[in-house]
Amino acid sequence: MTLEGKEIGFAMTGSFCTFKVIFKQLEELVKTGAHITPIFSNAVQNIDCRFGNSKEFYEKAKKITGKEPITTLEGAEPIGPKALLDLVIIAPCTGNTLAKLTYAMIDSPVLMAAKAHLRNDRPVVIFPSTNDALSMNFKNIGALLNCKNIYFVPFRQDSYKSKPNSMVANPELILPTMELALDGKQIQPIILAPK
């Protein structure tokens, strides 16, 4: 299914090392003609790091999408009852967010957006980026793979020699994953060979 004209929630969590490529994919998504609403986790709103600062992230998302990011639980909650979005993507999705989503723990705008959106039987796409994908978060990834309306951007070990449990999704597969998710299909293969 084409993304043109679709209402997309683009939710970002604090895997800041991926932000450069994530913002590039956000720009590509806008070019499809989709209408994008940015959604920021608490970490993205408040943490300044070597990859940039929270104010820069906010302004960049606003400039790319033309919309103010959602930054509160109250701002994200209407996504459900008003059926505001066709799809929510969490990119990047940290291990912390994966774990909380698995256990329905809603304590950030991103998690509220996903929960609110899922109540409408609509797709949530996850772009995992976590150092413990093959350890503490392995069970959470497995649980989410078995949940209705949850789809994954294909991912791989990003540094198997120095960080053997770490996995990150392929940003170039964000758009095709979203297109298939709108048709109720999971892109394959989900697990990619290491580079």
PyMOL CGO cylinders between C-alpha atoms (Angstrom):
from pymol import cmd
from pymol.cgo import CYLINDER

trace = [
    CYLINDER, 0.00, 0.00, 0.00, 1.24, 3.47, -0.80, 0.3, 1, 1, 1, 1, 1, 1,
    CYLINDER, 1.24, 3.47, -0.80, 2.12, 5.88, 2.01, 0.3, 1, 1, 1, 1, 1, 1,
    CYLINDER, 2.12, 5.88, 2.01, 0.83, 8.92, 0.15, 0.3, 1, 1, 1, 1, 1, 1,
    CYLINDER, 0.83, 8.92, 0.15, -1.86, 10.70, 2.11, 0.3, 1, 1, 1, 1, 1, 1,
    CYLINDER, -1.86, 10.70, 2.11, -1.51, 8.41, 5.11, 0.3, 1, 1, 1, 1, 1, 1,
    CYLINDER, -1.51, 8.41, 5.11, -1.43, 9.82, 8.64, 0.3, 1, 1, 1, 1, 1, 1,
    CYLINDER, -1.43, 9.82, 8.64, 1.75, 8.52, 10.28, 0.3, 1, 1, 1, 1, 1, 1,
    CYLINDER, 1.75, 8.52, 10.28, 2.91, 8.91, 13.86, 0.3, 1, 1, 1, 1, 1, 1,
    CYLINDER, 2.91, 8.91, 13.86, 6.72, 8.92, 13.90, 0.3, 1, 1, 1, 1, 1, 1,
    CYLINDER, 6.72, 8.92, 13.90, 7.73, 8.15, 17.48, 0.3, 1, 1, 1, 1, 1, 1,
    CYLINDER, 7.73, 8.15, 17.48, 11.35, 8.53, 18.56, 0.3, 1, 1, 1, 1, 1, 1,
    CYLINDER, 11.35, 8.53, 18.56, 13.04, 7.09, 21.64, 0.3, 1, 1, 1, 1, 1, 1,
    CYLINDER, 13.04, 7.09, 21.64, 16.54, 7.57, 23.01, 0.3, 1, 1, 1, 1, 1, 1,
    CYLINDER, 16.54, 7.57, 23.01, 18.84, 5.45, 20.87, 0.3, 1, 1, 1, 1, 1, 1,
    CYLINDER, 18.84, 5.45, 20.87, 20.62, 8.64, 19.89, 0.3, 1, 1, 1, 1, 1, 1,
    CYLINDER, 20.62, 8.64, 19.89, 23.39, 6.96, 17.90, 0.3, 1, 1, 1, 1, 1, 1,
    CYLINDER, 23.39, 6.96, 17.90, 20.80, 6.18, 15.18, 0.3, 1, 1, 1, 1, 1, 1,
    CYLINDER, 20.80, 6.18, 15.18, 19.32, 9.68, 14.94, 0.3, 1, 1, 1, 1, 1, 1,
    CYLINDER, 19.32, 9.68, 14.94, 21.37, 10.79, 11.93, 0.3, 1, 1, 1, 1, 1, 1,
    CYLINDER, 21.37, 10.79, 11.93, 20.00, 7.97, 9.75, 0.3, 1, 1, 1, 1, 1, 1,
    CYLINDER, 20.00, 7.97, 9.75, 16.54, 8.14, 11.35, 0.3, 1, 1, 1, 1, 1, 1,
    CYLINDER, 16.54, 8.14, 11.35, 16.15, 11.82, 10.49, 0.3, 1, 1, 1, 1, 1, 1,
    CYLINDER, 16.15, 11.82, 10.49, 17.26, 11.05, 6.94, 0.3, 1, 1, 1, 1, 1, 1,
    CYLINDER, 17.26, 11.05, 6.94, 14.52, 8.41, 6.69, 0.3, 1, 1, 1, 1, 1, 1,
    CYLINDER, 14.52, 8.41, 6.69, 12.02, 10.87, 8.18, 0.3, 1, 1, 1, 1, 1, 1,
    CYLINDER, 12.02, 10.87, 8.18, 12.85, 13.21, 5.28, 0.3, 1, 1, 1, 1, 1, 1,
    CYLINDER, 12.85, 13.21, 5.28, 12.32, 10.34, 2.82, 0.3, 1, 1, 1, 1, 1, 1,
    CYLINDER, 12.32, 10.34, 2.82, 8.99, 9.55, 4.42, 0.3, 1, 1, 1, 1, 1, 1,
    CYLINDER, 8.99, 9.55, 4.42, 7.80, 13.14, 3.99, 0.3, 1, 1, 1, 1, 1, 1,
    CYLINDER, 7.80, 13.14, 3.99, 8.67, 12.89, 0.27, 0.3, 1, 1, 1, 1, 1, 1,
    CYLINDER, 8.67, 12.89, 0.27, 6.14, 10.05, -0.11, 0.3, 1, 1, 1, 1, 1, 1,
    CYLINDER, 6.14, 10.05, -0.11, 3.31, 12.49, 0.57, 0.3, 1, 1, 1, 1, 1, 1,
    CYLINDER, 3.31, 12.49, 0.57, 2.47, 11.00, 3.97, 0.3, 1, 1, 1, 1, 1, 1,
    CYLINDER, 2.47, 11.00, 3.97, 1.38, 13.37, 6.73, 0.3, 1, 1, 1, 1, 1, 1,
    CYLINDER, 1.38, 13.37, 6.73, 3.75, 12.93, 9.66, 0.3, 1, 1, 1, 1, 1, 1,
    CYLINDER, 3.75, 12.93, 9.66, 3.19, 13.69, 13.34, 0.3, 1, 1, 1, 1, 1, 1,
    CYLINDER, 3.19, 13.69, 13.34, 6.43, 13.43, 15.37, 0.3, 1, 1, 1, 1, 1, 1,
    CYLINDER, 6.43, 13.43, 15.37, 6.17, 11.97, 18.87, 0.3, 1, 1, 1, 1, 1, 1,
    CYLINDER, 6.17, 11.97, 18.87, 9.03, 12.24, 21.37, 0.3, 1, 1, 1, 1, 1, 1,
    CYLINDER, 9.03, 12.24, 21.37, 9.81, 10.05, 24.36, 0.3, 1, 1, 1, 1, 1, 1,
    CYLINDER, 9.81, 10.05, 24.36, 10.78, 11.70, 27.63, 0.3, 1, 1, 1, 1, 1, 1,
    CYLINDER, 10.78, 11.70, 27.63, 14.45, 10.90, 26.95, 0.3, 1, 1, 1, 1, 1, 1,
    CYLINDER, 14.45, 10.90, 26.95, 14.42, 12.55, 23.52, 0.3, 1, 1, 1, 1, 1, 1,
    CYLINDER, 14.42, 12.55, 23.52, 12.86, 15.67, 25.03, 0.3, 1, 1, 1, 1, 1, 1,
    CYLINDER, 12.86, 15.67, 25.03, 15.30, 15.99, 27.92, 0.3, 1, 1, 1, 1, 1, 1,
    CYLINDER, 15.30, 15.99, 27.92, 18.69, 14.45, 27.18, 0.3, 1, 1, 1, 1, 1, 1,
    CYLINDER, 18.69, 14.45, 27.18, 21.57, 16.30, 25.57, 0.3, 1, 1, 1, 1, 1, 1,
    CYLINDER, 21.57, 16.30, 25.57, 24.30, 13.98, 24.34, 0.3, 1, 1, 1, 1, 1, 1,
    CYLINDER, 24.30, 13.98, 24.34, 27.25, 13.74, 21.98, 0.3, 1, 1, 1, 1, 1, 1,
    CYLINDER, 27.25, 13.74, 21.98, 24.86, 13.09, 19.09, 0.3, 1, 1, 1, 1, 1, 1,
    CYLINDER, 24.86, 13.09, 19.09, 22.99, 16.36, 19.63, 0.3, 1, 1, 1, 1, 1, 1,
    CYLINDER, 22.99, 16.36, 19.63, 20.71, 18.06, 22.10, 0.3, 1, 1, 1, 1, 1, 1,
    CYLINDER, 20.71, 18.06, 22.10, 17.00, 17.86, 22.78, 0.3, 1, 1, 1, 1, 1, 1,
    CYLINDER, 17.00, 17.86, 22.78, 16.24, 21.32, 21.41, 0.3, 1, 1, 1, 1, 1, 1,
    CYLINDER, 16.24, 21.32, 21.41, 18.00, 20.49, 18.13, 0.3, 1, 1, 1, 1, 1, 1,
    CYLINDER, 18.00, 20.49, 18.13, 16.06, 17.22, 17.81, 0.3, 1, 1, 1, 1, 1, 1,
    CYLINDER, 16.06, 17.22, 17.81, 12.77, 19.02, 18.44, 0.3, 1, 1, 1, 1, 1, 1,
    CYLINDER, 12.77, 19.02, 18.44, 13.46, 21.75, 15.90, 0.3, 1, 1, 1, 1, 1, 1,
    CYLINDER, 13.46, 21.75, 15.90, 14.70, 19.30, 13.30, 0.3, 1, 1, 1, 1, 1, 1,
    CYLINDER, 14.70, 19.30, 13.30, 11.59, 17.12, 13.55, 0.3, 1, 1, 1, 1, 1, 1,
    CYLINDER, 11.59, 17.12, 13.55, 9.38, 20.20, 13.40, 0.3, 1, 1, 1, 1, 1, 1,
    CYLINDER, 9.38, 20.20, 13.40, 11.19, 21.55, 10.34, 0.3, 1, 1, 1, 1, 1, 1,
    CYLINDER, 11.19, 21.55, 10.34, 11.05, 18.24, 8.45, 0.3, 1, 1, 1, 1, 1, 1,
    CYLINDER, 11.05, 18.24, 8.45, 7.40, 17.47, 9.19, 0.3, 1, 1, 1, 1, 1, 1,
    CYLINDER, 7.40, 17.47, 9.19, 5.92, 20.93, 9.60, 0.3, 1, 1, 1, 1, 1, 1,
    CYLINDER, 5.92, 20.93, 9.60, 4.33, 19.83, 12.89, 0.3, 1, 1, 1, 1, 1, 1,
    CYLINDER, 4.33, 19.83, 12.89, 5.15, 20.29, 16.55, 0.3, 1, 1, 1, 1, 1, 1,
    CYLINDER, 5.15, 20.29, 16.55, 6.16, 16.98, 18.14, 0.3, 1, 1, 1, 1, 1, 1,
    CYLINDER, 6.16, 16.98, 18.14, 3.79, 15.42, 20.66, 0.3, 1, 1, 1, 1, 1, 1,
    CYLINDER, 3.79, 15.42, 20.66, 5.60, 15.56, 24.00, 0.3, 1, 1, 1, 1, 1, 1,
    CYLINDER, 5.60, 15.56, 24.00, 3.03, 14.65, 26.66, 0.3, 1, 1, 1, 1, 1, 1,
    CYLINDER, 3.03, 14.65, 26.66, 0.83, 11.71, 27.62, 0.3, 1, 1, 1, 1, 1, 1,
    CYLINDER, 0.83, 11.71, 27.62, -2.16, 14.00, 27.29, 0.3, 1, 1, 1, 1, 1, 1,
    CYLINDER, -2.16, 14.00, 27.29, -1.10, 14.96, 23.76, 0.3, 1, 1, 1, 1, 1, 1,
    CYLINDER, -1.10, 14.96, 23.76, -0.73, 11.32, 22.68, 0.3, 1, 1, 1, 1, 1, 1,
    CYLINDER, -0.73, 11.32, 22.68, -3.90, 9.93, 24.28, 0.3, 1, 1, 1, 1, 1, 1,
    CYLINDER, -3.90, 9.93, 24.28, -6.38, 11.28, 21.65, 0.3, 1, 1, 1, 1, 1, 1,
    CYLINDER, -6.38, 11.28, 21.65, -4.64, 9.21, 18.96, 0.3, 1, 1, 1, 1, 1, 1,
    CYLINDER, -4.64, 9.21, 18.96, -6.85, 6.33, 20.06, 0.3, 1, 1, 1, 1, 1, 1,
    CYLINDER, -6.85, 6.33, 20.06, -10.35, 7.70, 20.59, 0.3, 1, 1, 1, 1, 1, 1,
    CYLINDER, -10.35, 7.70, 20.59, -10.10, 10.11, 17.66, 0.3, 1, 1, 1, 1, 1, 1,
    CYLINDER, -10.10, 10.11, 17.66, -8.45, 7.50, 15.37, 0.3, 1, 1, 1, 1, 1, 1,
    CYLINDER, -8.45, 7.50, 15.37, -5.94, 10.12, 14.26, 0.3, 1, 1, 1, 1, 1, 1,
    CYLINDER, -5.94, 10.12, 14.26, -3.34, 7.88, 12.61, 0.3, 1, 1, 1, 1, 1, 1,
    CYLINDER, -3.34, 7.88, 12.61, -3.12, 5.08, 10.06, 0.3, 1, 1, 1, 1, 1, 1,
    CYLINDER, -3.12, 5.08, 10.06, 0.21, 3.80, 11.37, 0.3, 1, 1, 1, 1, 1, 1,
    CYLINDER, 0.21, 3.80, 11.37, 2.65, 4.47, 14.21, 0.3, 1, 1, 1, 1, 1, 1,
    CYLINDER, 2.65, 4.47, 14.21, 6.34, 3.73, 13.82, 0.3, 1, 1, 1, 1, 1, 1,
    CYLINDER, 6.34, 3.73, 13.82, 8.71, 3.72, 16.78, 0.3, 1, 1, 1, 1, 1, 1,
    CYLINDER, 8.71, 3.72, 16.78, 12.10, 4.56, 15.29, 0.3, 1, 1, 1, 1, 1, 1,
    CYLINDER, 12.10, 4.56, 15.29, 14.42, 4.07, 16.99, 0.3, 1, 1, 1, 1, 1, 1,
    CYLINDER, 14.42, 4.07, 16.99, 12.88, 1.78, 19.60, 0.3, 1, 1, 1, 1, 1, 1,
    CYLINDER, 12.88, 1.78, 19.60, 15.15, 1.23, 22.60, 0.3, 1, 1, 1, 1, 1, 1,
    CYLINDER, 15.15, 1.23, 22.60, 15.24, -1.93, 24.67, 0.3, 1, 1, 1, 1, 1, 1,
    CYLINDER, 15.24, -1.93, 24.67, 13.57, 0.02, 27.47, 0.3, 1, 1, 1, 1, 1, 1,
    CYLINDER, 13.57, 0.02, 27.47, 10.64, 0.91, 25.23, 0.3, 1, 1, 1, 1, 1, 1,
    CYLINDER, 10.64, 0.91, 25.23, 10.46, -2.66, 23.85, 0.3, 1, 1, 1, 1, 1, 1,
    CYLINDER, 10.46, -2.66, 23.85, 10.19, -4.04, 27.38, 0.3, 1, 1, 1, 1, 1, 1,
    CYLINDER, 10.19, -4.04, 27.38, 7.56, -1.56, 28.49, 0.3, 1, 1, 1, 1, 1, 1,
    CYLINDER, 7.56, -1.56, 28.49, 5.48, -2.06, 25.34, 0.3, 1, 1, 1, 1, 1, 1,
    CYLINDER, 5.48, -2.06, 25.34, 5.58, -5.84, 25.91, 0.3, 1, 1, 1, 1, 1, 1,
    CYLINDER, 5.58, -5.84, 25.91, 4.13, -5.42, 29.40, 0.3, 1, 1, 1, 1, 1, 1,
    CYLINDER, 4.13, -5.42, 29.40, 1.74, -2.54, 28.56, 0.3, 1, 1, 1, 1, 1, 1,
    CYLINDER, 1.74, -2.54, 28.56, 3.61, -0.05, 30.76, 0.3, 1, 1, 1, 1, 1, 1,
    CYLINDER, 3.61, -0.05, 30.76, 2.57, 3.37, 29.54, 0.3, 1, 1, 1, 1, 1, 1,
    CYLINDER, 2.57, 3.37, 29.54, 4.76, 6.11, 30.98, 0.3, 1, 1, 1, 1, 1, 1,
    CYLINDER, 4.76, 6.11, 30.98, 5.86, 8.16, 27.98, 0.3, 1, 1, 1, 1, 1, 1,
    CYLINDER, 5.86, 8.16, 27.98, 4.22, 9.87, 24.99, 0.3, 1, 1, 1, 1, 1, 1,
    CYLINDER, 4.22, 9.87, 24.99, 5.63, 7.19, 22.67, 0.3, 1, 1, 1, 1, 1, 1,
    CYLINDER, 5.63, 7.19, 22.67, 4.16, 4.32, 24.66, 0.3, 1, 1, 1, 1, 1, 1,
    CYLINDER, 4.16, 4.32, 24.66, 0.83, 6.14, 25.02, 0.3, 1, 1, 1, 1, 1, 1,
    CYLINDER, 0.83, 6.14, 25.02, 0.76, 6.74, 21.25, 0.3, 1, 1, 1, 1, 1, 1,
    CYLINDER, 0.76, 6.74, 21.25, 1.38, 3.05, 20.55, 0.3, 1, 1, 1, 1, 1, 1,
    CYLINDER, 1.38, 3.05, 20.55, -1.22, 1.89, 23.10, 0.3, 1, 1, 1, 1, 1, 1,
    CYLINDER, -1.22, 1.89, 23.10, -3.82, 4.39, 21.92, 0.3, 1, 1, 1, 1, 1, 1,
    CYLINDER, -3.82, 4.39, 21.92, -3.22, 3.48, 18.29, 0.3, 1, 1, 1, 1, 1, 1,
    CYLINDER, -3.22, 3.48, 18.29, -3.36, -0.30, 18.85, 0.3, 1, 1, 1, 1, 1, 1,
    CYLINDER, -3.36, -0.30, 18.85, -6.84, -0.01, 20.32, 0.3, 1, 1, 1, 1, 1, 1,
    CYLINDER, -6.84, -0.01, 20.32, -8.00, 0.88, 16.79, 0.3, 1, 1, 1, 1, 1, 1,
    CYLINDER, -8.00, 0.88, 16.79, -6.64, -2.40, 15.37, 0.3, 1, 1, 1, 1, 1, 1,
    CYLINDER, -6.64, -2.40, 15.37, -4.05, -0.52, 13.33, 0.3, 1, 1, 1, 1, 1, 1,
    CYLINDER, -4.05, -0.52, 13.33, -0.34, -1.24, 12.73, 0.3, 1, 1, 1, 1, 1, 1,
    CYLINDER, -0.34, -1.24, 12.73, 2.60, -0.29, 14.93, 0.3, 1, 1, 1, 1, 1, 1,
    CYLINDER, 2.60, -0.29, 14.93, 6.03, -0.70, 13.30, 0.3, 1, 1, 1, 1, 1, 1,
    CYLINDER, 6.03, -0.70, 13.30, 9.09, -1.16, 15.50, 0.3, 1, 1, 1, 1, 1, 1,
    CYLINDER, 9.09, -1.16, 15.50, 12.64, -0.20, 14.51, 0.3, 1, 1, 1, 1, 1, 1,
    CYLINDER, 12.64, -0.20, 14.51, 14.67, -1.94, 17.23, 0.3, 1, 1, 1, 1, 1, 1,
    CYLINDER, 14.67, -1.94, 17.23, 17.96, -0.48, 18.37, 0.3, 1, 1, 1, 1, 1, 1,
    CYLINDER, 17.96, -0.48, 18.37, 19.19, -2.08, 21.57, 0.3, 1, 1, 1, 1, 1, 1,
    CYLINDER, 19.19, -2.08, 21.57, 22.44, -3.38, 23.02, 0.3, 1, 1, 1, 1, 1, 1,
    CYLINDER, 22.44, -3.38, 23.02, 20.61, -6.26, 24.71, 0.3, 1, 1, 1, 1, 1, 1,
    CYLINDER, 20.61, -6.26, 24.71, 18.44, -7.58, 21.85, 0.3, 1, 1, 1, 1, 1, 1,
    CYLINDER, 18.44, -7.58, 21.85, 20.01, -11.04, 22.17, 0.3, 1, 1, 1, 1, 1, 1,
    CYLINDER, 20.01, -11.04, 22.17, 20.08, -11.04, 25.97, 0.3, 1, 1, 1, 1, 1, 1,
    CYLINDER, 20.08, -11.04, 25.97, 17.59, -9.40, 28.34, 0.3, 1, 1, 1, 1, 1, 1,
    CYLINDER, 17.59, -9.40, 28.34, 15.32, -8.10, 25.55, 0.3, 1, 1, 1, 1, 1, 1,
    CYLINDER, 15.32, -8.10, 25.55, 15.27, -11.25, 23.46, 0.3, 1, 1, 1, 1, 1, 1,
    CYLINDER, 15.27, -11.25, 23.46, 12.10, -12.47, 25.20, 0.3, 1, 1, 1, 1, 1, 1,
    CYLINDER, 12.10, -12.47, 25.20, 10.40, -9.11, 24.62, 0.3, 1, 1, 1, 1, 1, 1,
    CYLINDER, 10.40, -9.11, 24.62, 11.18, -9.14, 20.91, 0.3, 1, 1, 1, 1, 1, 1,
    CYLINDER, 11.18, -9.14, 20.91, 9.79, -12.67, 20.71, 0.3, 1, 1, 1, 1, 1, 1,
    CYLINDER, 9.79, -12.67, 20.71, 6.63, -11.68, 22.57, 0.3, 1, 1, 1, 1, 1, 1,
    CYLINDER, 6.63, -11.68, 22.57, 6.03, -8.66, 20.34, 0.3, 1, 1, 1, 1, 1, 1,
    CYLINDER, 6.03, -8.66, 20.34, 6.60, -10.70, 17.18, 0.3, 1, 1, 1, 1, 1, 1,
    CYLINDER, 6.60, -10.70, 17.18, 3.55, -12.71, 18.25, 0.3, 1, 1, 1, 1, 1, 1,
    CYLINDER, 3.55, -12.71, 18.25, 1.32, -9.70, 18.89, 0.3, 1, 1, 1, 1, 1, 1,
    CYLINDER, 1.32, -9.70, 18.89, -1.39, -8.66, 16.46, 0.3, 1, 1, 1, 1, 1, 1,
    CYLINDER, -1.39, -8.66, 16.46, -0.68, -5.43, 14.58, 0.3, 1, 1, 1, 1, 1, 1,
    CYLINDER, -0.68, -5.43, 14.58, 3.01, -5.27, 15.61, 0.3, 1, 1, 1, 1, 1, 1,
    CYLINDER, 3.01, -5.27, 15.61, 5.53, -5.30, 12.74, 0.3, 1, 1, 1, 1, 1, 1,
    CYLINDER, 5.53, -5.30, 12.74, 9.32, -5.09, 12.79, 0.3, 1, 1, 1, 1, 1, 1,
    CYLINDER, 9.32, -5.09, 12.79, 11.76, -3.33, 10.50, 0.3, 1, 1, 1, 1, 1, 1,
    CYLINDER, 11.76, -3.33, 10.50, 14.30, -6.08, 9.74, 0.3, 1, 1, 1, 1, 1, 1,
    CYLINDER, 14.30, -6.08, 9.74, 17.30, -5.98, 12.07, 0.3, 1, 1, 1, 1, 1, 1,
    CYLINDER, 17.30, -5.98, 12.07, 20.80, -7.44, 12.47, 0.3, 1, 1, 1, 1, 1, 1,
    CYLINDER, 20.80, -7.44, 12.47, 23.70, -7.64, 14.85, 0.3, 1, 1, 1, 1, 1, 1,
    CYLINDER, 23.70, -7.64, 14.85, 25.44, -4.32, 14.34, 0.3, 1, 1, 1, 1, 1, 1,
    CYLINDER, 25.44, -4.32, 14.34, 28.78, -5.14, 15.96, 0.3, 1, 1, 1, 1, 1, 1,
    CYLINDER, 28.78, -5.14, 15.96, 28.86, -8.85, 16.76, 0.3, 1, 1, 1, 1, 1, 1,
    CYLINDER, 28.86, -8.85, 16.76, 32.52, -8.92, 17.82, 0.3, 1, 1, 1, 1, 1, 1,
    CYLINDER, 32.52, -8.92, 17.82, 32.49, -6.05, 20.31, 0.3, 1, 1, 1, 1, 1, 1,
    CYLINDER, 32.49, -6.05, 20.31, 28.77, -6.08, 21.23, 0.3, 1, 1, 1, 1, 1, 1,
    CYLINDER, 28.77, -6.08, 21.23, 27.47, -9.61, 20.54, 0.3, 1, 1, 1, 1, 1, 1,
    CYLINDER, 27.47, -9.61, 20.54, 23.99, -8.95, 22.01, 0.3, 1, 1, 1, 1, 1, 1,
    CYLINDER, 23.99, -8.95, 22.01, 23.39, -5.69, 20.16, 0.3, 1, 1, 1, 1, 1, 1,
    CYLINDER, 23.39, -5.69, 20.16, 21.00, -5.43, 17.22, 0.3, 1, 1, 1, 1, 1, 1,
    CYLINDER, 21.00, -5.43, 17.22, 19.73, -2.53, 15.13, 0.3, 1, 1, 1, 1, 1, 1,
    CYLINDER, 19.73, -2.53, 15.13, 17.26, -2.34, 12.28, 0.3, 1, 1, 1, 1, 1, 1,
    CYLINDER, 17.26, -2.34, 12.28, 18.11, -1.39, 8.70, 0.3, 1, 1, 1, 1, 1, 1,
    CYLINDER, 18.11, -1.39, 8.70, 16.89, 2.20, 8.15, 0.3, 1, 1, 1, 1, 1, 1,
    CYLINDER, 16.89, 2.20, 8.15, 16.58, 1.67, 4.40, 0.3, 1, 1, 1, 1, 1, 1,
    CYLINDER, 16.58, 1.67, 4.40, 13.81, -0.86, 5.08, 0.3, 1, 1, 1, 1, 1, 1,
    CYLINDER, 13.81, -0.86, 5.08, 11.61, 1.54, 7.06, 0.3, 1, 1, 1, 1, 1, 1,
    CYLINDER, 11.61, 1.54, 7.06, 9.43, 2.59, 4.12, 0.3, 1, 1, 1, 1, 1, 1,
    CYLINDER, 9.43, 2.59, 4.12, 8.85, -0.88, 2.63, 0.3, 1, 1, 1, 1, 1, 1,
    CYLINDER, 8.85, -0.88, 2.63, 8.10, -2.26, 6.10, 0.3, 1, 1, 1, 1, 1, 1,
    CYLINDER, 8.10, -2.26, 6.10, 5.49, 0.43, 6.63, 0.3, 1, 1, 1, 1, 1, 1,
    CYLINDER, 5.49, 0.43, 6.63, 3.90, -0.15, 3.24, 0.3, 1, 1, 1, 1, 1, 1,
    CYLINDER, 3.90, -0.15, 3.24, 3.48, -3.86, 3.92, 0.3, 1, 1, 1, 1, 1, 1,
    CYLINDER, 3.48, -3.86, 3.92, 2.31, -3.27, 7.50, 0.3, 1, 1, 1, 1, 1, 1,
    CYLINDER, 2.31, -3.27, 7.50, -0.56, -1.17, 6.14, 0.3, 1, 1, 1, 1, 1, 1,
    CYLINDER, -0.56, -1.17, 6.14, -1.58, -4.30, 4.23, 0.3, 1, 1, 1, 1, 1, 1,
    CYLINDER, -1.58, -4.30, 4.23, -1.26, -6.42, 7.36, 0.3, 1, 1, 1, 1, 1, 1,
    CYLINDER, -1.26, -6.42, 7.36, 1.97, -8.13, 6.26, 0.3, 1, 1, 1, 1, 1, 1,
    CYLINDER, 1.97, -8.13, 6.26, 5.36, -8.48, 7.91, 0.3, 1, 1, 1, 1, 1, 1,
    CYLINDER, 5.36, -8.48, 7.91, 8.29, -7.81, 5.58, 0.3, 1, 1, 1, 1, 1, 1,
    CYLINDER, 8.29, -7.81, 5.58, 10.69, -10.74, 5.34, 0.3, 1, 1, 1, 1, 1, 1,
    CYLINDER, 10.69, -10.74, 5.34, 13.28, -11.73, 6.31, 0.3, 1, 1, 1, 1, 1, 1,
    CYLINDER, 13.28, -11.73, 6.31, 13.05, -10.13, 9.74, 0.3, 1, 1, 1, 1, 1, 1,
    CYLINDER, 13.05, -10.13, 9.74, 16.58, -11.10, 10.82, 0.3, 1, 1, 1, 1, 1, 1,
    CYLINDER, 16.58, -11.10, 10.82, 19.34, -9.92, 8.49, 0.3, 1, 1, 1, 1, 1, 1,
    CYLINDER, 19.34, -9.92, 8.49, 22.86, -11.27, 8.15, 0.3, 1, 1, 1, 1, 1, 1,
    CYLINDER, 22.86, -11.27, 8.15, 25.54, -9.16, 9.87, 0.3, 1, 1, 1, 1, 1, 1,
    CYLINDER, 25.54, -9.16, 9.87, 27.39, -6.72, 7.62, 0.3, 1, 1, 1, 1, 1, 1,
]
cmd.load_cgo(trace, "trace")
